[in-house]
Amino acid sequence: MISQAHITKSSPAGSFICGACLVFMFLGAWTCDGAILLLTQVPKDYLALRLLSVLAYVIAFVLLFSMRKRFIDATQYSSCEAVSPNLSTSRSNALGLNSYGQRFFARFLAVGAVLLLLGCALLLGLQPNAHNALPLTFLCIFLIKAVGPALSITLLLLFAHAPQRNAIKATALAYTVAFLGECLLGIVFETLNINLGLVLVLGAFLQCGGCILAARSLHCIAPHAAAKAPDAASSSFASALSPLAQNVFSFDNSRGSIIKALVFVGTTALMLGFMKSGASSGNAVSLTAAIIVLIVVSAMVFCLEHLDIRALFASAIICLSAAVLLEPVIGLIGPHIATTLADTATILFEIFIWVIAIALVHAAQNGAFRAASVRLATVIGHTTGALLAVGAGALSLMYADATQTASFLLLFIYIILLIVISRNPASPNASSIASPTASTDDASTSAATPDAAPSAPATSPSHDLSYWTTPCETLARAHALTPRETEVLIQLAQGRDLAFMESKFVISRNTIKMHVRNVYAKLGVHSKQEVIDLVDQTRTRS
Protein backbone atom coordinates (compact mmCIF):
# COMPACT_ATOMS: atom_id res chain seq x y z
CA MET A 1 0.00 0.00 0.00
CA ILE A 2 1.22 3.48 -0.89
CA SER A 3 1.21 5.80 2.07
CA GLN A 4 0.60 9.51 1.97
CA ALA A 5 4.26 10.15 2.73
CA HIS A 6 5.30 8.35 -0.40
CA ILE A 7 3.46 10.79 -2.63
CA THR A 8 4.43 14.00 -0.98
CA LYS A 9 6.53 16.50 -2.83
CA SER A 10 9.48 16.11 -0.51
CA SER A 11 9.89 12.40 -1.16
CA PRO A 12 11.48 11.08 -4.38
CA ALA A 13 9.50 7.85 -4.03
CA GLY A 14 6.43 9.45 -5.64
CA SER A 15 8.41 10.16 -8.82
CA PHE A 16 9.64 6.61 -9.14
CA ILE A 17 6.16 5.23 -8.46
CA CYS A 18 5.07 7.34 -11.42
CA GLY A 19 8.02 5.86 -13.32
CA ALA A 20 6.75 2.35 -12.53
CA CYS A 21 3.33 3.37 -13.89
CA LEU A 22 5.05 4.64 -17.03
CA VAL A 23 6.81 1.30 -17.51
CA PHE A 24 3.55 -0.61 -17.04
CA MET A 25 1.71 1.68 -19.46
CA PHE A 26 4.15 1.57 -22.37
CA LEU A 27 5.28 -2.03 -21.91
CA GLY A 28 1.67 -3.17 -21.68
CA ALA A 29 0.59 -1.08 -24.69
CA TRP A 30 3.46 -2.33 -26.87
CA THR A 31 2.80 -5.94 -25.83
CA CYS A 32 -0.89 -5.59 -26.67
CA ASP A 33 -0.07 -3.96 -30.02
CA GLY A 34 2.24 -6.80 -31.04
CA ALA A 35 -0.31 -9.43 -30.06
CA ILE A 36 -3.15 -7.58 -31.86
CA LEU A 37 -1.20 -7.43 -35.12
CA LEU A 38 -0.49 -11.15 -35.06
CA LEU A 39 -4.00 -12.11 -33.95
CA THR A 40 -5.98 -9.94 -36.34
CA GLN A 41 -3.60 -9.32 -39.26
CA VAL A 42 -5.01 -5.82 -39.67
CA PRO A 43 -3.77 -4.08 -42.83
CA LYS A 44 -0.97 -1.52 -43.02
CA ASP A 45 0.99 -2.79 -40.04
CA TYR A 46 0.83 -0.34 -37.11
CA LEU A 47 -1.02 2.37 -39.05
CA ALA A 48 -4.51 1.09 -38.18
CA LEU A 49 -3.59 0.90 -34.48
CA ARG A 50 -2.22 4.44 -34.54
CA LEU A 51 -5.33 5.82 -36.23
CA LEU A 52 -7.58 4.19 -33.64
CA SER A 53 -5.34 5.55 -30.89
CA VAL A 54 -5.70 9.07 -32.35
CA LEU A 55 -9.49 8.63 -32.29
CA ALA A 56 -9.35 7.68 -28.60
CA TYR A 57 -7.21 10.73 -27.78
CA VAL A 58 -9.47 13.06 -29.78
CA ILE A 59 -12.48 11.87 -27.78
CA ALA A 60 -10.57 12.35 -24.51
CA PHE A 61 -9.44 15.82 -25.61
CA VAL A 62 -12.99 16.89 -26.47
CA LEU A 63 -14.25 15.53 -23.16
CA LEU A 64 -11.62 17.35 -21.10
CA PHE A 65 -12.04 20.54 -23.12
CA SER A 66 -15.77 20.58 -22.44
CA MET A 67 -15.19 20.00 -18.71
CA ARG A 68 -12.00 22.02 -18.26
CA LYS A 69 -13.56 24.62 -15.92
CA ARG A 70 -15.09 22.00 -13.66
CA PHE A 71 -11.71 20.57 -12.64
CA ILE A 72 -10.39 23.74 -11.01
CA ASP A 73 -11.80 26.30 -8.61
CA ALA A 74 -13.42 29.48 -9.85
CA THR A 75 -10.79 31.44 -7.94
CA GLN A 76 -8.33 30.55 -10.67
CA TYR A 77 -10.07 33.04 -12.93
CA SER A 78 -10.30 35.90 -10.46
CA SER A 79 -8.00 38.85 -10.41
CA CYS A 80 -4.53 38.80 -8.99
CA GLU A 81 -5.38 41.27 -6.25
CA ALA A 82 -8.42 39.31 -5.09
CA VAL A 83 -6.60 35.98 -4.81
CA SER A 84 -4.00 35.14 -2.24
CA PRO A 85 -0.68 34.46 -3.96
CA ASN A 86 -0.30 31.28 -1.92
CA LEU A 87 -0.53 28.45 -4.44
CA SER A 88 -2.37 26.25 -2.00
CA THR A 89 -5.34 28.58 -2.31
CA SER A 90 -5.06 29.58 -5.95
CA ARG A 91 -4.85 25.90 -6.92
CA SER A 92 -7.07 23.44 -5.12
CA ASN A 93 -4.32 20.86 -4.85
CA ALA A 94 -0.88 20.06 -6.18
CA LEU A 95 -2.34 18.69 -9.43
CA GLY A 96 -4.39 21.81 -10.12
CA LEU A 97 -7.54 19.72 -9.57
CA ASN A 98 -10.40 20.13 -7.16
CA SER A 99 -12.02 17.14 -5.47
CA TYR A 100 -14.35 16.69 -8.44
CA GLY A 101 -11.36 16.56 -10.80
CA GLN A 102 -9.63 13.94 -8.67
CA ARG A 103 -12.76 11.77 -8.63
CA PHE A 104 -13.17 12.22 -12.36
CA PHE A 105 -9.66 10.99 -13.17
CA ALA A 106 -10.00 8.04 -10.79
CA ARG A 107 -13.17 7.04 -12.66
CA PHE A 108 -11.49 7.81 -15.98
CA LEU A 109 -8.80 5.25 -15.15
CA ALA A 110 -11.40 2.70 -14.02
CA VAL A 111 -13.46 3.08 -17.20
CA GLY A 112 -10.32 2.82 -19.35
CA ALA A 113 -9.28 -0.41 -17.60
CA VAL A 114 -12.77 -1.90 -17.98
CA LEU A 115 -12.88 -1.04 -21.70
CA LEU A 116 -9.42 -2.56 -22.12
CA LEU A 117 -10.47 -5.86 -20.56
CA LEU A 118 -13.73 -5.86 -22.50
CA GLY A 119 -11.90 -5.28 -25.79
CA CYS A 120 -9.44 -8.09 -25.06
CA ALA A 121 -12.26 -10.50 -24.17
CA LEU A 122 -14.20 -9.68 -27.34
CA LEU A 123 -11.10 -9.90 -29.52
CA LEU A 124 -10.17 -13.32 -28.20
CA GLY A 125 -13.72 -14.52 -28.83
CA LEU A 126 -13.81 -13.34 -32.48
CA GLN A 127 -12.83 -15.02 -35.71
CA PRO A 128 -10.28 -12.31 -36.60
CA ASN A 129 -9.53 -13.56 -40.11
CA ALA A 130 -13.14 -13.45 -41.25
CA HIS A 131 -13.77 -10.55 -43.61
CA ASN A 132 -17.14 -9.65 -42.09
CA ALA A 133 -15.55 -9.51 -38.63
CA LEU A 134 -13.17 -6.67 -39.56
CA PRO A 135 -15.42 -3.79 -38.33
CA LEU A 136 -15.95 -5.60 -35.03
CA THR A 137 -12.21 -6.22 -34.83
CA PHE A 138 -11.55 -2.50 -35.21
CA LEU A 139 -14.10 -1.84 -32.45
CA CYS A 140 -12.25 -4.25 -30.15
CA ILE A 141 -8.93 -2.57 -30.93
CA PHE A 142 -10.43 0.84 -30.19
CA LEU A 143 -11.69 -0.41 -26.82
CA ILE A 144 -8.20 -1.71 -26.04
CA LYS A 145 -6.61 1.62 -27.01
CA ALA A 146 -9.13 3.60 -24.93
CA VAL A 147 -7.08 3.09 -21.77
CA GLY A 148 -4.15 5.05 -23.25
CA PRO A 149 -5.58 8.58 -22.85
CA ALA A 150 -6.82 7.94 -19.31
CA LEU A 151 -3.53 6.51 -18.09
CA SER A 152 -1.11 8.82 -19.92
CA ILE A 153 -2.95 12.06 -19.03
CA THR A 154 -3.22 11.07 -15.38
CA LEU A 155 0.46 10.13 -15.31
CA LEU A 156 1.41 13.53 -16.72
CA LEU A 157 -0.50 15.20 -13.90
CA LEU A 158 1.23 13.01 -11.32
CA PHE A 159 4.68 13.65 -12.83
CA ALA A 160 3.99 17.40 -12.88
CA HIS A 161 3.18 17.23 -9.17
CA ALA A 162 6.41 15.40 -8.29
CA PRO A 163 9.74 17.15 -7.56
CA GLN A 164 11.08 18.31 -10.89
CA ARG A 165 14.53 16.76 -10.90
CA ASN A 166 13.12 13.45 -9.62
CA ALA A 167 10.41 13.51 -12.29
CA ILE A 168 13.02 13.95 -15.02
CA LYS A 169 15.17 11.13 -13.64
CA ALA A 170 12.19 8.81 -13.24
CA THR A 171 11.05 9.56 -16.80
CA ALA A 172 14.45 8.78 -18.32
CA LEU A 173 14.89 5.58 -16.34
CA ALA A 174 11.33 4.37 -16.92
CA TYR A 175 11.51 4.85 -20.68
CA THR A 176 14.78 2.94 -20.99
CA VAL A 177 13.44 0.11 -18.81
CA ALA A 178 10.26 -0.03 -20.92
CA PHE A 179 12.19 -0.25 -24.20
CA LEU A 180 14.53 -2.89 -22.78
CA GLY A 181 11.56 -4.82 -21.40
CA GLU A 182 9.90 -4.76 -24.82
CA CYS A 183 12.99 -6.28 -26.39
CA LEU A 184 13.37 -8.96 -23.72
CA LEU A 185 9.69 -9.91 -23.74
CA GLY A 186 9.80 -10.21 -27.52
CA ILE A 187 12.72 -12.62 -27.26
CA VAL A 188 10.96 -14.66 -24.55
CA PHE A 189 7.69 -14.85 -26.48
CA GLU A 190 9.46 -15.93 -29.65
CA THR A 191 11.72 -18.47 -27.92
CA LEU A 192 9.00 -20.13 -25.84
CA ASN A 193 6.34 -19.78 -28.56
CA ILE A 194 3.82 -18.43 -26.05
CA ASN A 195 0.18 -18.34 -27.11
CA LEU A 196 -0.80 -14.96 -28.54
CA GLY A 197 -3.89 -14.82 -26.37
CA LEU A 198 -1.73 -15.04 -23.26
CA VAL A 199 0.51 -12.30 -24.65
CA LEU A 200 -2.52 -10.04 -25.14
CA VAL A 201 -3.76 -10.79 -21.62
CA LEU A 202 -0.31 -10.06 -20.17
CA GLY A 203 -0.23 -6.68 -21.92
CA ALA A 204 -3.73 -5.89 -20.66
CA PHE A 205 -2.84 -6.74 -17.07
CA LEU A 206 0.31 -4.63 -17.23
CA GLN A 207 -1.77 -1.62 -18.26
CA CYS A 208 -4.40 -2.40 -15.61
CA GLY A 209 -1.59 -2.52 -13.05
CA GLY A 210 -0.51 0.95 -14.20
CA CYS A 211 -4.11 2.19 -13.82
CA ILE A 212 -4.38 0.80 -10.29
CA LEU A 213 -1.05 2.30 -9.23
CA ALA A 214 -1.89 5.67 -10.81
CA ALA A 215 -5.35 5.74 -9.19
CA ARG A 216 -3.83 4.93 -5.81
CA SER A 217 -1.23 7.67 -6.23
CA LEU A 218 -3.97 10.11 -7.25
CA HIS A 219 -6.01 9.18 -4.20
CA CYS A 220 -3.06 9.60 -1.83
CA ILE A 221 -2.56 13.24 -2.80
CA ALA A 222 -4.55 15.24 -0.28
CA PRO A 223 -6.87 17.94 -1.64
CA HIS A 224 -4.97 20.56 0.38
CA ALA A 225 -1.45 19.30 -0.33
CA ALA A 226 1.31 21.81 -0.86
CA ALA A 227 1.29 23.09 -4.40
CA LYS A 228 4.04 23.00 -6.93
CA ALA A 229 6.12 25.80 -5.49
CA PRO A 230 9.79 25.11 -6.21
CA ASP A 231 12.31 24.75 -3.46
CA ALA A 232 16.02 25.33 -3.32
CA ALA A 233 16.78 21.63 -3.73
CA SER A 234 14.77 21.27 -6.95
CA SER A 235 16.03 22.67 -10.21
CA SER A 236 13.51 24.19 -12.59
CA PHE A 237 12.45 22.51 -15.78
CA ALA A 238 13.58 25.58 -17.68
CA SER A 239 17.17 25.13 -16.50
CA ALA A 240 17.08 21.37 -17.06
CA LEU A 241 15.79 21.49 -20.63
CA SER A 242 17.75 22.29 -23.73
CA PRO A 243 18.19 25.94 -24.78
CA LEU A 244 15.60 25.32 -27.48
CA ALA A 245 13.05 24.19 -24.93
CA GLN A 246 13.80 27.18 -22.71
CA ASN A 247 12.97 29.45 -25.63
CA VAL A 248 9.91 27.49 -26.71
CA PHE A 249 8.45 27.57 -23.20
CA SER A 250 9.28 30.87 -21.68
CA PHE A 251 6.61 29.61 -19.24
CA ASP A 252 4.57 32.75 -19.70
CA ASN A 253 1.63 30.54 -20.71
CA SER A 254 0.94 32.74 -23.71
CA ARG A 255 -0.94 31.15 -26.56
CA GLY A 256 1.97 31.63 -28.95
CA SER A 257 4.43 29.87 -26.67
CA ILE A 258 2.10 26.95 -26.09
CA ILE A 259 1.41 26.55 -29.82
CA LYS A 260 5.14 26.56 -30.53
CA ALA A 261 5.70 23.92 -27.88
CA LEU A 262 2.93 21.69 -29.24
CA VAL A 263 4.25 22.06 -32.79
CA PHE A 264 7.72 21.08 -31.59
CA VAL A 265 6.35 18.04 -29.73
CA GLY A 266 4.21 16.99 -32.69
CA THR A 267 7.07 17.36 -35.17
CA THR A 268 9.46 15.36 -32.99
CA ALA A 269 6.81 12.65 -32.61
CA LEU A 270 6.30 12.69 -36.39
CA MET A 271 9.94 11.95 -36.93
CA LEU A 272 9.82 9.15 -34.37
CA GLY A 273 6.71 7.68 -35.99
CA PHE A 274 8.50 7.61 -39.32
CA MET A 275 11.64 6.06 -37.86
CA LYS A 276 9.81 3.32 -35.99
CA SER A 277 7.36 2.49 -38.76
CA GLY A 278 9.39 3.11 -41.86
CA ALA A 279 13.11 3.40 -41.33
CA SER A 280 13.50 0.13 -39.42
CA SER A 281 12.24 -3.34 -40.12
CA GLY A 282 10.37 -3.73 -36.85
CA ASN A 283 8.55 -1.57 -34.39
CA ALA A 284 10.75 -2.42 -31.41
CA VAL A 285 14.16 -0.82 -30.96
CA SER A 286 17.21 -3.05 -31.01
CA LEU A 287 18.34 -4.74 -27.81
CA THR A 288 21.79 -3.21 -28.20
CA ALA A 289 20.42 0.35 -28.31
CA ALA A 290 18.19 -0.29 -25.28
CA ILE A 291 21.12 -1.64 -23.23
CA ILE A 292 23.40 1.25 -24.21
CA VAL A 293 20.84 3.89 -23.27
CA LEU A 294 19.96 2.09 -20.03
CA ILE A 295 23.62 2.04 -18.96
CA VAL A 296 24.16 5.71 -19.77
CA VAL A 297 20.89 6.91 -18.25
CA SER A 298 21.33 4.79 -15.11
CA ALA A 299 24.80 6.24 -14.59
CA MET A 300 23.43 9.78 -14.96
CA VAL A 301 20.41 9.13 -12.70
CA PHE A 302 22.32 7.57 -9.81
CA CYS A 303 25.61 9.48 -10.07
CA LEU A 304 24.48 13.01 -10.89
CA GLU A 305 22.31 15.30 -8.82
CA HIS A 306 20.57 16.65 -11.92
CA LEU A 307 19.99 14.68 -15.11
CA ASP A 308 21.41 16.66 -18.03
CA ILE A 309 18.52 16.74 -20.50
CA ARG A 310 20.54 19.04 -22.77
CA ALA A 311 23.15 16.32 -23.20
CA LEU A 312 20.48 13.70 -23.95
CA PHE A 313 18.82 15.95 -26.52
CA ALA A 314 22.14 16.76 -28.19
CA SER A 315 23.03 13.06 -28.23
CA ALA A 316 19.71 12.25 -29.90
CA ILE A 317 20.34 14.83 -32.63
CA ILE A 318 23.86 13.50 -33.21
CA CYS A 319 22.75 9.85 -33.33
CA LEU A 320 19.88 10.60 -35.71
CA SER A 321 22.03 12.75 -38.00
CA ALA A 322 24.75 10.09 -38.12
CA ALA A 323 22.24 7.31 -38.82
CA VAL A 324 20.60 9.22 -41.68
CA LEU A 325 23.46 11.19 -43.24
CA LEU A 326 26.39 8.84 -42.67
CA GLU A 327 24.64 5.52 -43.29
CA PRO A 328 26.75 4.62 -46.37
CA VAL A 329 29.99 5.23 -44.45
CA ILE A 330 28.83 3.62 -41.22
CA GLY A 331 27.59 0.61 -43.16
CA LEU A 332 31.19 -0.17 -44.14
CA ILE A 333 32.10 -0.48 -40.44
CA GLY A 334 29.16 -2.62 -39.36
CA PRO A 335 25.83 -3.57 -40.94
CA HIS A 336 23.72 -2.73 -37.89
CA ILE A 337 25.45 0.37 -36.54
CA ALA A 338 23.16 2.82 -38.34
CA THR A 339 20.07 1.00 -37.03
CA THR A 340 21.47 1.05 -33.49
CA LEU A 341 22.13 4.78 -33.75
CA ALA A 342 18.60 5.43 -35.03
CA ASP A 343 17.10 3.33 -32.24
CA THR A 344 19.22 5.14 -29.64
CA ALA A 345 17.95 8.46 -30.98
CA THR A 346 14.38 7.11 -30.79
CA ILE A 347 14.68 6.33 -27.08
CA LEU A 348 16.31 9.67 -26.28
CA PHE A 349 13.71 11.65 -28.23
CA GLU A 350 10.88 9.77 -26.50
CA ILE A 351 12.39 10.72 -23.13
CA PHE A 352 12.71 14.34 -24.23
CA ILE A 353 9.10 14.52 -25.44
CA TRP A 354 7.77 13.22 -22.14
CA VAL A 355 9.94 15.65 -20.13
CA ILE A 356 8.65 18.53 -22.25
CA ALA A 357 5.09 17.33 -21.68
CA ILE A 358 5.70 17.33 -17.92
CA ALA A 359 7.10 20.86 -18.14
CA LEU A 360 4.07 22.08 -20.07
CA VAL A 361 1.63 20.56 -17.59
CA HIS A 362 3.69 21.83 -14.64
CA ALA A 363 3.39 25.42 -15.91
CA ALA A 364 -0.35 25.22 -16.61
CA GLN A 365 -3.20 26.48 -14.46
CA ASN A 366 -5.44 23.74 -15.85
CA GLY A 367 -3.04 20.81 -16.02
CA ALA A 368 -5.68 18.31 -17.16
CA PHE A 369 -6.51 20.16 -20.37
CA ARG A 370 -2.83 20.91 -21.06
CA ALA A 371 -1.95 17.22 -20.57
CA ALA A 372 -4.68 16.20 -23.02
CA SER A 373 -3.39 18.73 -25.55
CA VAL A 374 0.23 17.61 -25.46
CA ARG A 375 -0.68 13.91 -25.60
CA LEU A 376 -2.97 14.53 -28.57
CA ALA A 377 -0.16 16.40 -30.36
CA THR A 378 2.17 13.46 -29.66
CA VAL A 379 -0.10 10.73 -31.02
CA ILE A 380 -1.02 12.84 -34.06
CA GLY A 381 2.68 13.29 -34.75
CA HIS A 382 3.35 9.55 -34.41
CA THR A 383 0.46 8.73 -36.74
CA THR A 384 1.50 11.30 -39.34
CA GLY A 385 5.01 9.85 -39.30
CA ALA A 386 3.59 6.38 -39.82
CA LEU A 387 1.51 7.65 -42.75
CA LEU A 388 4.61 9.18 -44.33
CA ALA A 389 6.49 5.92 -43.81
CA VAL A 390 3.74 3.94 -45.53
CA GLY A 391 3.70 6.45 -48.39
CA ALA A 392 7.48 6.31 -48.76
CA GLY A 393 7.33 2.51 -48.77
CA ALA A 394 4.73 2.53 -51.53
CA LEU A 395 6.75 5.06 -53.51
CA SER A 396 9.88 2.93 -53.15
CA LEU A 397 8.31 0.41 -55.56
CA MET A 398 8.88 2.98 -58.28
CA TYR A 399 11.83 4.86 -56.76
CA ALA A 400 14.24 2.66 -54.83
CA ASP A 401 15.63 5.44 -52.64
CA ALA A 402 12.26 6.93 -51.64
CA THR A 403 12.53 5.98 -47.96
CA GLN A 404 16.08 7.31 -47.64
CA THR A 405 15.12 10.52 -49.43
CA ALA A 406 12.16 10.98 -47.10
CA SER A 407 14.50 10.49 -44.13
CA PHE A 408 16.82 13.22 -45.45
CA LEU A 409 13.87 15.54 -46.01
CA LEU A 410 12.39 15.00 -42.55
CA LEU A 411 15.73 15.58 -40.86
CA PHE A 412 16.26 18.77 -42.88
CA ILE A 413 12.78 20.07 -41.98
CA TYR A 414 13.34 19.22 -38.32
CA ILE A 415 16.66 21.10 -38.16
CA ILE A 416 15.06 24.12 -39.82
CA LEU A 417 12.23 23.94 -37.27
CA LEU A 418 14.77 23.95 -34.43
CA ILE A 419 16.40 27.07 -35.83
CA VAL A 420 13.09 28.88 -36.36
CA ILE A 421 11.57 28.01 -32.98
CA SER A 422 14.76 28.75 -31.07
CA ARG A 423 14.58 32.33 -32.31
CA ASN A 424 12.08 33.71 -29.81
CA PRO A 425 12.49 37.47 -29.55
CA ALA A 426 9.35 37.66 -27.44
CA SER A 427 11.15 35.98 -24.55
CA PRO A 428 14.49 37.70 -24.02
CA ASN A 429 16.83 36.68 -21.27
CA ALA A 430 16.36 38.31 -17.94
CA SER A 431 19.72 40.01 -18.26
CA SER A 432 18.46 42.05 -21.21
CA ILE A 433 14.98 42.88 -20.05
CA ALA A 434 14.91 46.38 -18.75
CA SER A 435 14.70 49.32 -21.06
CA PRO A 436 17.45 51.96 -21.16
CA THR A 437 14.73 54.51 -20.48
CA ALA A 438 14.20 53.12 -16.98
CA SER A 439 16.35 55.90 -15.57
CA THR A 440 13.64 58.41 -16.48
CA ASP A 441 11.48 56.98 -13.70
CA ASP A 442 14.05 57.32 -10.93
CA ALA A 443 11.73 59.47 -8.87
CA SER A 444 8.95 56.89 -8.77
CA THR A 445 11.34 54.01 -8.09
CA SER A 446 13.00 55.94 -5.31
CA ALA A 447 9.63 56.53 -3.72
CA ALA A 448 8.81 52.84 -4.01
CA THR A 449 12.11 51.76 -2.45
CA PRO A 450 13.33 54.53 -0.16
CA ASP A 451 16.09 52.42 1.37
CA ALA A 452 17.55 51.59 -2.01
CA ALA A 453 17.51 55.09 -3.47
CA PRO A 454 20.69 56.44 -1.90
CA SER A 455 22.69 53.47 -3.17
CA ALA A 456 21.54 53.67 -6.78
CA PRO A 457 23.86 55.81 -8.86
CA ALA A 458 22.12 58.12 -11.30
CA THR A 459 25.03 58.74 -13.63
CA SER A 460 24.94 55.58 -15.73
CA PRO A 461 21.77 53.97 -17.12
CA SER A 462 23.52 50.60 -17.49
CA HIS A 463 24.55 50.75 -13.85
CA ASP A 464 20.97 51.60 -12.89
CA LEU A 465 19.75 48.53 -14.76
CA SER A 466 22.20 46.22 -13.03
CA TYR A 467 21.16 47.76 -9.71
CA TRP A 468 17.72 46.18 -10.26
CA THR A 469 18.46 43.18 -12.45
CA THR A 470 21.31 41.68 -10.40
CA PRO A 471 19.34 40.99 -7.18
CA CYS A 472 16.26 40.02 -9.19
CA GLU A 473 18.23 37.49 -11.24
CA THR A 474 19.68 36.10 -8.00
CA LEU A 475 16.17 35.60 -6.64
CA ALA A 476 14.99 34.17 -9.96
CA ARG A 477 17.70 31.50 -9.92
CA ALA A 478 17.05 30.63 -6.28
CA HIS A 479 13.27 30.31 -6.71
CA ALA A 480 13.16 28.91 -10.28
CA LEU A 481 11.40 31.88 -11.86
CA THR A 482 10.81 31.70 -15.59
CA PRO A 483 12.25 34.38 -17.91
CA ARG A 484 8.93 36.22 -18.13
CA GLU A 485 8.41 36.03 -14.37
CA THR A 486 11.91 37.47 -13.92
CA GLU A 487 10.92 40.39 -16.15
CA VAL A 488 7.84 40.98 -14.01
CA LEU A 489 9.90 40.73 -10.81
CA ILE A 490 12.25 43.48 -12.05
CA GLN A 491 9.30 45.74 -12.75
CA LEU A 492 7.70 45.00 -9.36
CA ALA A 493 10.98 45.77 -7.62
CA GLN A 494 10.90 49.21 -9.24
CA GLY A 495 7.31 49.80 -8.09
CA ARG A 496 5.71 49.47 -11.54
CA ASP A 497 1.98 48.94 -11.73
CA LEU A 498 -0.02 46.56 -13.92
CA ALA A 499 -0.80 49.19 -16.55
CA PHE A 500 2.90 49.98 -17.04
CA MET A 501 3.81 46.29 -17.45
CA GLU A 502 0.89 45.70 -19.79
CA SER A 503 2.18 48.46 -22.06
CA LYS A 504 5.83 47.44 -21.74
CA PHE A 505 5.41 43.73 -22.48
CA VAL A 506 2.48 44.14 -24.91
CA ILE A 507 0.47 41.37 -23.25
CA SER A 508 -2.96 41.34 -21.68
CA ARG A 509 -3.76 42.53 -18.17
CA ASN A 510 -4.92 39.05 -17.13
CA THR A 511 -1.61 37.54 -18.26
CA ILE A 512 0.28 40.14 -16.22
CA LYS A 513 -1.86 39.30 -13.19
CA MET A 514 -1.09 35.62 -13.64
CA HIS A 515 2.66 36.31 -13.73
CA VAL A 516 2.46 38.53 -10.65
CA ARG A 517 0.55 35.82 -8.82
CA ASN A 518 3.20 33.24 -9.80
CA VAL A 519 6.02 35.54 -8.65
CA TYR A 520 4.32 36.11 -5.29
CA ALA A 521 3.79 32.38 -4.82
CA LYS A 522 7.34 31.36 -5.71
CA LEU A 523 8.93 34.07 -3.56
CA GLY A 524 6.52 33.44 -0.68
CA VAL A 525 5.37 37.06 -0.45
CA HIS A 526 1.93 38.69 -0.44
CA SER A 527 2.37 42.26 -1.69
CA LYS A 528 4.48 44.48 -3.89
CA GLN A 529 6.11 46.06 -0.85
CA GLU A 530 7.26 42.63 0.34
CA VAL A 531 8.79 42.06 -3.11
CA ILE A 532 10.64 45.38 -2.88
CA ASP A 533 11.89 44.54 0.61
CA LEU A 534 13.05 41.08 -0.48
CA VAL A 535 14.94 42.48 -3.47
CA ASP A 536 16.54 45.11 -1.24
CA GLN A 537 17.61 42.45 1.26
CA THR A 538 19.09 40.36 -1.54
CA ARG A 539 20.99 43.38 -2.86
CA THR A 540 22.36 44.12 0.62
CA ARG A 541 23.52 40.55 1.14
CA SER A 542 25.23 40.58 -2.25
NORTAVEN-V614106 format. One line per field, one symbol per residue. ss: DSSP state (~ for helix, > for strand, _ for the rest). phi: phi as a letter, one per 40 degrees, with the letter a starting at -180 (. if undefined). A space follows every 50 residues. Layout:
# NORTAVEN-V614106
ss=???
phi=???
This chain:
# NORTAVEN-V614106
ss=___~~~~_____~~~~~~~~~~~~~~~~~~~~~~~~~~~~______~~~~ ~~~~~~~~~~~~~~~~_~~~___~~~~_________~~~~________~~ ~~~~~~~~~~~~~~~~~~~~~~~~~_____~~~~~~~~~~~~~~~~~~~~ ~~~~~~~~~~~__~~~~~~~~~~~~~~~~~~~~~~~~~~~~~___~~~~~ ~~~~~~~~~~~~~~~~~~~~________________~~~~__~~~~~~__ ____~~~~~~~~~~~~~~~~~~~~~~~~~_______~~~~~~~~~~~~~~ ~~~_____~~~~~~~~~~~~~~~~~_~~~~~~~___~~~~~~~~~~~~~~ ~~~~~~~~~~~~____~~~~~~~~~~~~~~~~~~~~~~~~~~~~~_____ _~~~~~~~~~~~~~~~~~~~~~_______~~~___~~~~~~~~~~~~~_~ ~~~_______~~~~~~~~~~~~~~~~~~~___~~~~~~~~~~~____~~~ ~~~~~___~~~~~~~~~~~~~~~____~~~~~~~~~~~~~~_
phi=.ccdccbcccbccdcccccccccccccccccccccccccbfccgfccccc cccddcccccccccccbccccbccccbcccccbcccccbcbcaccgbccc cccccccdcccccccdccccccccccbcccccccdccccccccccccdcc ccccccccccccdcccccccccccccccccccccccccccccfcdccccc ccccccccccccccccccccccdbccccccbccbccccccccdcccccbc fcfccccccccccccccccdccccccbbcbcbcccccccccccccccccc ccbbcbcccdcccccccccccccccbdccccccacbcccccccccdcccc cccccccccccccccbcccccccccccccccdcccccccccccccccbbd cccccccdcccccccccdcccccbccbccccbccccccccbcccccccbc ccdccccbcbdcccccdcccccccccccbfccdcccdcdcccccgccccc cccccfbcccccdccccccdcccgbbaccccccccccccccc
